[in-house]
Amino acid sequence: MPVRIYEISKKLGLESKEVLAKARELGITAAKVASSTLDKITAEYLEKEILAALPAPPAPVARPPPRPLRRPPRRPDRAGITAMQRALILLLRQPKLASRPDLPMGWQGTPIPGATLLAEVLTLCRQSPEITAAQIVERYRGGEHHRHLSRLAGMDLEAPEAGEALELIGALQRLNEQALERETELLLEQAARRALTPEEKERLRWLTGEARRRTGGGEGACGGGEGLS
């Protein structure tokens, strides 16, 4: 069964551009855009190579007993971290943040990479506010997301605890924007293959208008609102 690039991205909790970059590195010419399809064998090979390239989770550090409980040392924040990774790191660091009523949730249920995993972790943190990062990671032991969460649990955003709520809101707001961008891409791909329904045309006009508004009113990058009538 053919597998799309964005399906691999979603499964691994990465962005499509990261998967496409690795595919180009491996010489997989069929991987051109997020909606490109690969045969099952090629898709499995690509997934295997991506997972092999991920850094291993930090080795556990022995601690002399007994001492006051401290947060384990974390890796420094790295440039280029995605909004999805940032949100997961913040929830692993402060699970109680998931209970805030003002968290942007427009990204939930959309096909952006990692949305399903983030929704699961949010739900878990809401149900068990006192849960620790180690317990969250352990819930996924033996699953496809265990290694990814282990790696994120060892990273630090170097954000003060007082500012973590704003950091999480900002990351989720960016995911809302990515969800709109992804919906725009899908509609444009459909428009290239067939005539859009009136509802789809109206939705695309609204999405491109939102894109222009977010960029200060300039010409949207998608430019897909015109010529649809």
N, C-alpha and C positions, 0 to 999 in steps of 0.2 A: 504494500500500500504506500503511495507517495506521501512524503512528509514535508511540510512547509517549514521554511526557515523560522518564521515567527513561532511555530509550535515548539521547535527546539529551544528557542530563546525562553519561551514561557516555562518549559520543563526545567531548564537549568537556572532560571532566575537571573538571566542576563538580558542585555538589550540586543535587538536584531543586528545592529551595526557591529557589535562585538563578534557575534557568530559569523556574520558575513566576512569580517576581516580575517578570521581564522580559516574560513573556507577558501578565501583567495590565497592565503598562505600555503594551504595544502593543495592548491591547484584544482579545486572543484569549480569548474567553469559554469556549472548550472546554477550556482548560487549568485544571483545578481541583485535581487531585492528581497525584502522581507517575505513577500508572497511566493518566491521561487520554490519549486518543489524538487525534492531529491528522492531517489529510490531508497528503500529501507536499508540496504547494506551501506550505501554512502552516508546516509543520515546517522547510522549507528557508529560508523567510523569517525565522522565529524564529532559526535558527542564524546566518544572515547578520547579523542585527541584534545578536546577542550577541557575535559575533566582532568586529564593528565597534566595539563599546563597550569592548572590552578595550584597555588601554593598550599602546602600541607598545613593543617591546623597546628597551632603552637603546642609543643610538648608540655605536659603537665609539670608544674614546678612543685617540688617537695617542700612542705612548710613544717617547721619545727612546732610540735604541740606544747602547751596550748597557747594561742595568742589571739588577740582581738581580731574578729573577722574583717578582712580588708578585701577590697576589689582587686583581683589579680592584675598584674601589669598588662597593658594593652599596647598593641602596635599603634604608632602615630597615624593620624589621619593622612590619607594620601590624595594627591590631586587627581581629579578625574573620577572620583567616587560618584556613583549614580544616585538619583533621588530614591530609588527603590532600596538600594543598599543602605543609604543614610537612615531611612525610616526603620528598617529592620534593626540596625545597630542601636538606634535610640530606644526601641522597644525592648531589645535584649538588655540594655543598660538600665532602663527605668520602665518596667512593665506597667506600673500604675498610670503612665501617661495614656494608655489605651482607653481609660475610663473617662477622659475629657469629652464633654458633649460638643465641643466646637471643632472637632477634627474634620477636615475636608474628606468626603467619602465618594466623590464623583468618579473616582478611578475604579471602584469596586465593581466586579463583574465584567470588566472590559478586557480585551485581549492583549493589554500591554504586558511585557515579560515580568513575571514574578508577582502579578496581582493576586493570584490564587493563594500563593504562599503567604503573602503579607496579610491577606484577609484572615487566613487560618491563625496566624500568630496574634493578630489583633483580638480575635475572638478568644483565644486561649488566655491572653493577658487580662481581658475583661472578666472572664470567668474565674481566674485565679490571680488577683492583683499582687499577691505575695510570692508568686512564682519567681524563680531565679533564672538567669541566663543558662546555667548548666542544666537545669531541669527542662527548659524549653528545647535545648539542643538534644537532650536525651530522648525526648518524645519522638524525635525524627530518626533515631538510631536505626540503621538498616534500611532507611528510605533514601530516595534520590536527593533530598535536600539536606541530609545530615552534614555532609562535608562543607557545603556552602554556608550553613548556619554556624558551624564550628569556626570557620575562617572569620566570619563577621563578628562572632563573639570575642575574638581576639584583637579586634580593631578598636581604636578610640577616635572620637571626633574632636577631642580637645575642646569641647564645649562645656562651660560651667553648668552645674546642675540646674541653676536658676533659669538658664536659657534653653534648656532641653525641650521644653514644651513648644516654644516658638520655633525651634529647629525642626521639630516633628511636623508642626503645622505647615511650615514652609516646604518641607519635603513632600508632604501629601498634596499640597497645592500644585506643586510642579507635576506630580503624577496625574492630577486632574487635567492639566494642560496637555500632558503626553497622551492621555486617553482621547482628548479631542483631536489631537494631531493624528493619532492612529485611526480614528474613525474617519477623518478626512481622507487619509491615504486609501482606506478601503473603498470609500465611495468613489474616489477618482479612478481606482483600478476597475471598479464595476462599470463606471461611465465609459471606460475605454473598450469594454467588451459588449455592452448593451446599452439601450436607452434606459435612463433612470425613471423611476416612477415620480409623479408629482410630489409625493411626500419626501422621497429621497433628494429631489432637486431643492426643495425648500430647506431640508436639513443641511445640505451642502452649502447653500447660501448663508445660512446662519453660522455654520462652522467657519467659513472663510471670513465672515464679518467679525467673529470673535478673534480670529487670528490677527486681523488688522488692528483690532482694538488693543490686543495685548502688546503689539509691536509699536504702539503709538499712533495708529491711524494710517500707517503707510500701506503700500501695496503688499498684500499677504504673500507669503512664500508659495502657497498652493495655487493662488490665482484661479480657483476653480469655480467661483460664483458666476462668472459671466458665460454667456453662450449656452445656457442650459435650457432655455425656454423653447 
